[in-house]
Amino acid sequence: MRDIKQFCKAAEPEFSNVETSGYVGFANLPNQVHRKSVKKGFEFTLMVVGESGLGKSTLVNSLFLSDLYPERVVPDAVEKQHQTVKLDASTVEIEERGVKLRLTVVDTPGFGDAIDNSDSFSAILEYIDEQYERFLRDESGLNRRNIVDNRIHCCFYFISPFGHGLKPLDIEFMKKLHCKVNIVPVIAKADVLTKKEIQRLKCRIMQEIEDNGIKIYPLPDCDSDEDEDYKEQVRQLKEAVPFAVCGSTTLLEVKGRKVRGRLYPWGVVEVENPEHCDFIKLRTMLITHMQDLQEVTQEVHYENYRSERLAKSVRKNTNPIIKDENGTTGEVLSDKDRILREKEEEIRRMQEKLAQMQAKIQAQK
């Protein structure tokens, strides 16, 4: 009996040492999430909107060091007269240090190229709503394990540098879009402007955005326990909005080093030089706040669409469908219209009975 007790005591795990050390082990939970996320990979959808010739495709290729448009054909002026806005989605798998990113870039060729641009953004709005509707259907379906998220997480809106601020089309489009997607304004081809001109244009654009009540993507504030370097980085990113950028995939040799830039008679504009443009700041903003862009899309824009969609479904189910005497189906009425319709039917029936009674009296006479 004594041997059995000694054996059982020896087999007992020594929990006392763990308890006194004050370490349980849930501090490793972030590592588990990290391993699972890396294994699953990440998804991100970026939309680029702007007039033709502003360097949208070049900038996207420069940001992700890939060629997303290898077979693009640029239409001539005659074709643009009859061209409508169409959406071109390109997906590429990018892997960096074992981390996989499924990047989808939605381009909008034809935007702002027509003579009458009053209806140029309807196709873009429909596309954004279609992605929300598809995600809602998948989320409400039976198989929810392998849902592909094609919702637009961020929209780079390209602003022409050849002007004195926003055009009416820019203002109208962003006002239509800001409640559906995260807008990041970008000044295209900033290498055509001097530093003073860029700063003046930035101030003008931000003032017009504020005056028109346009909500662009707000960079999240830093917590008090964040390190000073990160706080300084976020401060610089906020001051850089709208980002004045230029893109290039051409490698040039400058003072014995290879850089991506644009060669001019007076020198070289280095794309990745913070003194030349905000390309690095734009890429830093996109990469370091990619998760926040997805969360804002899920918790704000998608939830707004989902609430409106479900509210419409409830109203549609509660409102009766009116049928006439022949049994044909009519329109779906609101509660107020339904009550009015019932009152009108009641008055009509009373008038018919009154007419019958008058006819009988006349016949008896």
Disulfide bonds with the S-S distance in Angstrom:
none
